[in-house]
Amino acid sequence: MDTRAPAPKLQFDTDPTKYRHWTLAVDGEVGRLTMKVQPFGGANSELELKSNSYDLSVDIELADAIQRLRFEHPGVKCCVITSAHDKIFCAGANIYMLASSTHPFKVNFCKYTNETRLAIEDASQNSGIRFLAACNGATAGGGYELALACDEIVLIDDGSSTVALPEVPLLGVLPGTGGLTRVVDKRKVRRDLADAFSALAEGVKGKRAVEWGLVDAVVPRSKFADTIAQRARELAAKAPRAERGPVVKLDPISEYRHVKLQLDEKSRRAELTVRGPADAKRVEDASFWPLRMARELDHALLRLRFEHENVGLVIVRTEGDRKIAHQMGELLLADDGFMREVRLNLARTIRRLDVTARSLFAVVDRDSCFSGPLFELLLACDRSYLLDADGVEVWPGSLSAGALPGWNGLSRLETRFLADPQRAQRVLAAAKEGPIDATAADKLGLATVFADDIDFEEELRVAMEERASISPDALTGMEQNFRFAGPETLATKIFGRLSAWQNWIFIRPNATGERGALTMYGKPERPQFDFRRT
Amino acid sequence: MDTRAPAPKLQFDTDPTKYRHWTLAVDGEVGRLTMKVQPFGGANSELELKSNSYDLSVDIELADAIQRLRFEHPGVKCCVITSAHDKIFCAGANIYMLASSTHPFKVNFCKYTNETRLAIEDASQNSGIRFLAACNGATAGGGYELALACDEIVLIDDGSSTVALPEVPLLGVLPGTGGLTRVVDKRKVRRDLADAFSALAEGVKGKRAVEWGLVDAVVPRSKFADTIAQRARELAAKAPRAERGPVVKLDPISEYRHVKLQLDEKSRRAELTVRGPADAKRVEDASFWPLRMARELDHALLRLRFEHENVGLVIVRTEGDRKIAHQMGELLLADDGFMREVRLNLARTIRRLDVTARSLFAVVDRDSCFSGPLFELLLACDRSYLLDADGVEVWPGSLSAGALPGWNGLSRLETRFLADPQRAQRVLAAAKEGPIDATAADKLGLATVFADDIDFEEELRVAMEERASISPDALTGMEQNFRFAGPETLATKIFGRLSAWQNWIFIRPNATGERGALTMYGKPERPQFDFRRT
């Protein structure tokens, strides 16, 4: 199954004028995202995306729209997500696209859609945008998972439209985008009903869908539009006040200004370098360093995931003026809507790093600028190599006290020092006094490896070679278990638990083998299973 | 990889007179479990178990010994776990055994060893038995994972003995028994050090092992025995007082008295019937119904897992006198050591059911006795089929208020009604008034499907056939996500998250393919990897 066509080249940078599948309309406090997938407008134009089924190109537009709602439409307090089709809300991820994709692409596709759904929930929780899924027709698989990411789900009651997760009975795989977790852990559907629902290919409709807690309401066709409009107004009115500042137009990424991604495909290694800000001034537009830098970093991570599958190790470097970077970090803590949105965006980007299935080694040397917001990159890495020399410093700022939480809800310092929260406090206290030199940083527990000029390059070289020799699967499994130490959240359950089960099932012959259910979908023969239970 | 030899037939019932690999010695408050694996004494006598490496037969003895410490040695407050070899504590699971096993066996083997380690922790937390790992030599892989399950780890400081998790760098798989989770979540080792440790095949020794938090102390050979003896006495002295009642000899299981397991291999279905007690009298020996029944049920579940891999659906039935079963449940709540041990054992057994990768449908009809402790079986099932007829009743008791928690730490009623804890209370309140008839039980939310005589058998038949047609892998993934709704614990992290990553990695060509690391172990050629990261 690993000989199939490679993933298509994708554009991760888009804007509403380029959308092929979505329209974003704003009317006062209410936004409206309408999905109408162009059947031959996906990333692979030879694959038909029927019934509002989606591929990655569709989800990239959705992710972009959510970002723009936050920055470009600060007045929006509720966003309706609906479909322009008459009897179909969304049929989920396109099955033929999935069945013909490589395993790495499938996994990365699911990860990306998970991040987009979690970004919807982040916008609801932190930015006062309530989401209303207006399911105006059949809502299946990833379509229902999109609805589950919303605050409310209203399903049309037309005698036929259902919500459904048909993946298990029909395709022999798990729903790919957090569906199982959200059914029992977010909507808290009774687990036996969740079982019955998820084993029922045709789904559940009408009153039963409400009784089981799968949707919040069902509404007849004649009243659907009015009800949605009214509930949207109500949701907007009840949304927590979270000022989002002035309108900030998000410019195209095109060329990186603050991020450099250098690839060495032969050694399967990348160097990811982030340059600190040139000054610590507040600028209320998309050129503001923490916003632009994070957007570039985000873009670079997506390229890495989808275009450089063989790269297993990322050396994370920083450069620039540590004092300015530190000042920028303190500036970022300002208590206003614009700054909060910039912080939230940065936090989401670093969380994208947390679930990037590549080994991450931070290198802290004389050129480094692990200072202010960039200090978080050190903490996000699997290891840090710290040069024992004069002039080597790190300088955490107040941001590291919890303003940029990881998926587990803790600050990265708290996660690092789970055994003794005092140690996180000691790092923050030391940084209040000024930059922390190499020896002090090591004593504070910030170095995995601390070596002087004589040994440093050799230690790093050996570590890089060792890493490159280890099974990439085992590394992914190990890293995902270590990166999510501490408390569990909906997100860690999705990325830590659910994704692992998906990965396993995706690669089982029962799903993707010659006679597996995913392979056989749409063919006249039935799938054949090895029924041994594991 | 699915054409290999089937799992050997195993005896799950043993006692110290039959042990081939362990000795259990008791001296006052201190017990001592000494491991000396018979190289050709495992389940497959043609496979050499070198270096105190283990197979399932070794772990069955360990599990038995832990049970006997609780019931037969109520005076023991600390148990030392050590090895009879001079330079080896334990090399972990035997790699050739793993490499030559089928995927279902590997998964079930890991699950069983996980349950045994969690039983050690349960004995520490609830029964006042502290465990001290006396690592008198090399402690690798599953050997270190066994140590991690103990309250304290002391490693010999002889210049060479290390603790190690060499699975990732050496075998391309994850440690199979909770190692990664316990390193960062139980011992709270810094995640970057955990990364360095787990990628280092040779492991960590001496002072560094203490500094990193991998062990609690290192002790030179000359002082090792004395130090262990002293620490064991101290641990015993500090152990929380938890009376365990009189000595209760655990008799052999041989024939079932209260449990019936009927297999229909053709339809890949089993009927598991548990008969309620004949009377509600306290008997302080192994014939006491809740103890004997749970031990039989435990035994039946292991047979199901290892001997009937194709059976995917278990119909769970009960029979007997509901009033007596209810009285027995109330009796079980008595606040003394014997009863507490019986309760804890029952809770462990039902948790074994929770992680048995088979679909579980409870059938509640006129003959049923889902009453007292047996009511928990209904809640443990994925679905319940309730007959709408006179004479059909369920009768939960006070035990269901939290005395038999699931892996997530909640009662099964709480997990069922996550959305509204009041509903759990309503069930308990109704049961205080007497048996709950079918209509009331349905209203209280205890039925997945509620059907009258005309439809009941047909509903059940269709559901069983549907279940039998679905991919067994997808069902396992779905069930494992729904059964662990709610809060996360070390155990849910291990069974929900870590196990899934293991399953995935075990089946990847990079581990078990022709040139995978596990397959190639011990051969002169190096493994070959597909380096695409997922």
Chai-1 contact restraints between the chains, C-beta under 6 A:
chainA,res_idxA,chainB,res_idxB,connection_type,confidence,min_distance_angstrom,max_distance_angstrom,comment,restraint_id
A,P104,B,R532,contact,1.0,0.0,6.0,A-B,restraint_1
A,P104,B,T534,contact,1.0,0.0,6.0,A-B,restraint_2
A,V107,B,T534,contact,1.0,0.0,6.0,A-B,restraint_3
A,V168,B,A474,contact,1.0,0.0,6.0,A-B,restraint_4
A,V168,B,M478,contact,1.0,0.0,6.0,A-B,restraint_5
A,P169,B,I470,contact,1.0,0.0,6.0,A-B,restraint_6
A,G172,B,S471,contact,1.0,0.0,6.0,A-B,restraint_7
A,G172,B,A474,contact,1.0,0.0,6.0,A-B,restraint_8
A,V173,B,A474,contact,1.0,0.0,6.0,A-B,restraint_9
A,L174,B,G477,contact,1.0,0.0,6.0,A-B,restraint_10
A,L180,B,N481,contact,1.0,0.0,6.0,A-B,restraint_11
A,V184,B,F482,contact,1.0,0.0,6.0,A-B,restraint_12
A,V184,B,A485,contact,1.0,0.0,6.0,A-B,restraint_13
A,D185,B,A485,contact,1.0,0.0,6.0,A-B,restraint_14
A,K188,B,L418,contact,1.0,0.0,6.0,A-B,restraint_15
A,K188,B,A419,contact,1.0,0.0,6.0,A-B,restraint_16
A,R190,B,R416,contact,1.0,0.0,6.0,A-B,restraint_17
A,R191,B,F482,contact,1.0,0.0,6.0,A-B,restraint_18
A,R191,B,A485,contact,1.0,0.0,6.0,A-B,restraint_19
A,D192,B,R383,contact,1.0,0.0,6.0,A-B,restraint_20
A,D192,B,T448,contact,1.0,0.0,6.0,A-B,restraint_21
A,A194,B,F482,contact,1.0,0.0,6.0,A-B,restraint_22
A,D195,B,D382,contact,1.0,0.0,6.0,A-B,restraint_23
A,D195,B,R383,contact,1.0,0.0,6.0,A-B,restraint_24
A,D195,B,F482,contact,1.0,0.0,6.0,A-B,restraint_25
A,A196,B,T448,contact,1.0,0.0,6.0,A-B,restraint_26
A,S198,B,M478,contact,1.0,0.0,6.0,A-B,restraint_27
A,R268,B,F531,contact,1.0,0.0,6.0,A-B,restraint_28
A,E309,B,R532,contact,1.0,0.0,6.0,A-B,restraint_29
A,N310,B,F531,contact,1.0,0.0,6.0,A-B,restraint_30
A,N310,B,R532,contact,1.0,0.0,6.0,A-B,restraint_31
A,G312,B,R533,contact,1.0,0.0,6.0,A-B,restraint_32
A,A357,B,R533,contact,1.0,0.0,6.0,A-B,restraint_33
A,A357,B,T534,contact,1.0,0.0,6.0,A-B,restraint_34
A,R358,B,R533,contact,1.0,0.0,6.0,A-B,restraint_35
A,D382,B,D195,contact,1.0,0.0,6.0,A-B,restraint_36
A,R383,B,D192,contact,1.0,0.0,6.0,A-B,restraint_37
A,R383,B,D195,contact,1.0,0.0,6.0,A-B,restraint_38
A,R416,B,R190,contact,1.0,0.0,6.0,A-B,restraint_39
A,L418,B,K188,contact,1.0,0.0,6.0,A-B,restraint_40
A,A419,B,K188,contact,1.0,0.0,6.0,A-B,restraint_41
A,T448,B,D192,contact,1.0,0.0,6.0,A-B,restraint_42
A,T448,B,A196,contact,1.0,0.0,6.0,A-B,restraint_43
A,I470,B,P169,contact,1.0,0.0,6.0,A-B,restraint_44
A,S471,B,G172,contact,1.0,0.0,6.0,A-B,restraint_45
A,S471,B,N510,contact,1.0,0.0,6.0,A-B,restraint_46
A,S471,B,A517,contact,1.0,0.0,6.0,A-B,restraint_47
A,S471,B,F529,contact,1.0,0.0,6.0,A-B,restraint_48
A,P472,B,F531,contact,1.0,0.0,6.0,A-B,restraint_49
A,P472,B,R533,contact,1.0,0.0,6.0,A-B,restraint_50
A,D473,B,I505,contact,1.0,0.0,6.0,A-B,restraint_51
A,D473,B,R508,contact,1.0,0.0,6.0,A-B,restraint_52
A,D473,B,N510,contact,1.0,0.0,6.0,A-B,restraint_53
A,A474,B,V168,contact,1.0,0.0,6.0,A-B,restraint_54
A,A474,B,G172,contact,1.0,0.0,6.0,A-B,restraint_55
A,A474,B,V173,contact,1.0,0.0,6.0,A-B,restraint_56
A,A474,B,I505,contact,1.0,0.0,6.0,A-B,restraint_57
A,G477,B,L174,contact,1.0,0.0,6.0,A-B,restraint_58
A,G477,B,W501,contact,1.0,0.0,6.0,A-B,restraint_59
A,G477,B,I505,contact,1.0,0.0,6.0,A-B,restraint_60
A,M478,B,V168,contact,1.0,0.0,6.0,A-B,restraint_61
A,M478,B,S198,contact,1.0,0.0,6.0,A-B,restraint_62
A,N481,B,L180,contact,1.0,0.0,6.0,A-B,restraint_63
A,N481,B,L498,contact,1.0,0.0,6.0,A-B,restraint_64
A,F482,B,V184,contact,1.0,0.0,6.0,A-B,restraint_65
A,F482,B,R191,contact,1.0,0.0,6.0,A-B,restraint_66
A,F482,B,A194,contact,1.0,0.0,6.0,A-B,restraint_67
A,F482,B,D195,contact,1.0,0.0,6.0,A-B,restraint_68
A,A485,B,V184,contact,1.0,0.0,6.0,A-B,restraint_69
A,A485,B,D185,contact,1.0,0.0,6.0,A-B,restraint_70
A,A485,B,R191,contact,1.0,0.0,6.0,A-B,restraint_71
A,E488,B,E488,contact,1.0,0.0,6.0,A-B,restraint_72
A,G496,B,R497,contact,1.0,0.0,6.0,A-B,restraint_73
A,R497,B,G496,contact,1.0,0.0,6.0,A-B,restraint_74
A,R497,B,R497,contact,1.0,0.0,6.0,A-B,restraint_75
A,A500,B,A500,contact,1.0,0.0,6.0,A-B,restraint_76
A,A500,B,W501,contact,1.0,0.0,6.0,A-B,restraint_77
A,A500,B,W504,contact,1.0,0.0,6.0,A-B,restraint_78
A,W501,B,G477,contact,1.0,0.0,6.0,A-B,restraint_79
A,W501,B,A500,contact,1.0,0.0,6.0,A-B,restraint_80
A,N503,B,W504,contact,1.0,0.0,6.0,A-B,restraint_81
A,W504,B,A500,contact,1.0,0.0,6.0,A-B,restraint_82
A,W504,B,N503,contact,1.0,0.0,6.0,A-B,restraint_83
A,W504,B,W504,contact,1.0,0.0,6.0,A-B,restraint_84
A,I505,B,D473,contact,1.0,0.0,6.0,A-B,restraint_85
A,I505,B,A474,contact,1.0,0.0,6.0,A-B,restraint_86
A,I505,B,G477,contact,1.0,0.0,6.0,A-B,restraint_87
A,R508,B,D473,contact,1.0,0.0,6.0,A-B,restraint_88
A,N510,B,S471,contact,1.0,0.0,6.0,A-B,restraint_89
A,N510,B,D473,contact,1.0,0.0,6.0,A-B,restraint_90
A,A517,B,S471,contact,1.0,0.0,6.0,A-B,restraint_91
A,F529,B,S471,contact,1.0,0.0,6.0,A-B,restraint_92
A,F531,B,R268,contact,1.0,0.0,6.0,A-B,restraint_93
A,F531,B,N310,contact,1.0,0.0,6.0,A-B,restraint_94
A,F531,B,P472,contact,1.0,0.0,6.0,A-B,restraint_95
A,R532,B,P104,contact,1.0,0.0,6.0,A-B,restraint_96
A,R532,B,E309,contact,1.0,0.0,6.0,A-B,restraint_97
A,R532,B,N310,contact,1.0,0.0,6.0,A-B,restraint_98
A,R533,B,G312,contact,1.0,0.0,6.0,A-B,restraint_99
A,R533,B,A357,contact,1.0,0.0,6.0,A-B,restraint_100
A,R533,B,R358,contact,1.0,0.0,6.0,A-B,restraint_101
A,R533,B,P472,contact,1.0,0.0,6.0,A-B,restraint_102
A,T534,B,P104,contact,1.0,0.0,6.0,A-B,restraint_103
A,T534,B,V107,contact,1.0,0.0,6.0,A-B,restraint_104
A,T534,B,A357,contact,1.0,0.0,6.0,A-B,restraint_105
